[in-house]
Amino acid sequence: MADFAPYMNKVIEEYETQNPNVKIKWIDVPFSEGEKRTLASVLSDNPPDLVNLNPDFSATLAHKGALYEIPKDKTIQFARSITDSLAYNGKIYSIPWYATSSITIYNKELLQKSGVNLPKTYDELTKLAPIVKNKTNAFIMLPNITENDTMLKILNKYGLANSKMINSPKTVEVFSIFKNLYDKNLIPKETVTITLQESLEKYMSGNIAIIGAGANFLNMIKENAPSTYQKTDVAPQITGDYGQNDFSLMNFVIPLKAKHKNEALDFALFLTNDQNQLELAKLTNVLAVNKKTLDNEFYTKYETGDIIAKARVISASQLNKIQPVYKTQKGQKEINNIINQALQEVLTGKTDIQTALNKAAKDWKSIEE
């Protein structure tokens, strides 16, 4: 958050003015060091009172019994679906700070040349992919499906993102969607390893019709590929059988050994009140999680032609339909690797889908035991 130091310092100053008995020391650390430093500090006898983390690592700390339980009546200012997604064993150990929910960013010109409408589901995308390729020689999509938990979130759109359903006929169908696209050269071979950042660069070159990404990436397209930006529009993210949307969160946690738990919780709720959420939202492209802020016209209205505002409104509206969410689990990083490796081996022909899923289910179950 170093780039937003004026905002953070202003919020801290306001809180200290209202609470003269409290003095806040804000320490900003590089994201790459966050988990290591947090783990070391929470295991010590002098941890920070409030820490900004992602839900994956927060769940790991909750599993270790290292976090303070947040009383549920303290979370009423947030969207219920958001707090439900943070529950661990039915208890809340974190306060949501902000969210992102990817949208579909697409090249209008490529779709118009293809004579097709924008696909709303992965099944529709599969049917339209050969048409786009034949008419424009462009790929319909370059999905970063083996990066982090991307594939698990796609599987969750079909109710398959758990150890019991991962080895099911429906999972075979979903894997087959991408296997068929890959084998028929309807998605680029880089799909096996590509990151979202690399996918975005390919989109900016005009050779990809669709990418799924956060609204914040529109500014990057506008600055680095203005000609592509002129052809760009946005729409809700592509869905599966359940019709729900995936999203990401950042949250606050209070270590169990924190010396000032009450003050930490009070400050976290101050940071996430409707006014401070709206101010942060206007400085960034993140989504507020405060219910009152999400009802503000900043998240409900946009002018025709302003695709950045349109993307924000679409993205915010997607938070109304996020159930069932994919919840972070014990050994999340290992689970991500298991699924991603299975998909990579399937796409590259090292193994067949059923064999890959047999192994993935076995390995996933061993993590849970």
MOFENQUI-V336814 format. One line per field, one symbol per residue. ss: DSSP state (@ for helix, = for strand, . for the rest). phi: phi as a letter, one per 40 degrees, with the letter a starting at -180 (. if undefined). psi: psi as a letter, one per 30 degrees, with the letter a starting at -180 (. if undefined). Layout:
BEGIN
ss=???
phi=???
psi=???
END
This chain:
BEGIN
ss=.@@@@@@@@@@@@@@@@@............@@@@@@@@@@@@........====@@@@@@@@@...=....@@@@..=.@@@@@@@.=..=..=======..=====@@@@@@@......=@@@@@@@@@@@@@@@..===........@@@@@@@............@@@@@@@@@@@@@@@.....@@@@...@@@@@@@@@...======...@@@@@@@@.@@@@@.====...=........======.=.....@@@@@@@@@@@..@@@@@@@@@@...=..=@@@@..@@@.......@@@@@@@@@@@@.............@@@@@@@@@@@@@@@@.....@@@@@@@@@@@@@@@@.
phi=.dcbddccccccccccccbccbbbbcbcbddccdccccdccccccbcccabcbccdccccccccgbbcccdcccbccbcdcccccccbfgbbbabcbabbacbcbbcdccccccgbcccbbcccdcccdccccccbgbccabcccbbfbdcccccccbgbcaccbcbbdccdccccdcccccccfcbcccdcbccccccccccccgbbcbbbacdcccccccccadccdcccbbadccbbccgcbcabbbabbbdccdcbccccccccccdbccccccccdccbbcccbcdccccccdbbbacdgccccdccccccccccbbcccccdbdgdcccdcccccdccccccgcaccccccdccccccccccc
psi=gefheeeeeeeeeeeeefiffkkkjkjklkeffeeeeeeeeffagillfkkjlleeeeeeeeefgglkkkkfffgfflkeeeeeffkjhglkglkkellkjlljkljeeeeeefgllkkfleeeeeefeeeeeeffglkelikifgkbgeeeeeeffghghlfeffileeeeeeeeeeeeeeeghfklffeefkleeeeeeeeffggkekljllfffeeeeeefieeeefgklllllklbefglkllllklkljkegkfieeeeeeeeeefgleeeeeeeeffaglklfkeeeffkfegfllkkfifeeeeeeeeeffffifkkljkklkheeeeeeeeeeeeeeeeggflleeeeeeeeeeeeefef.
END
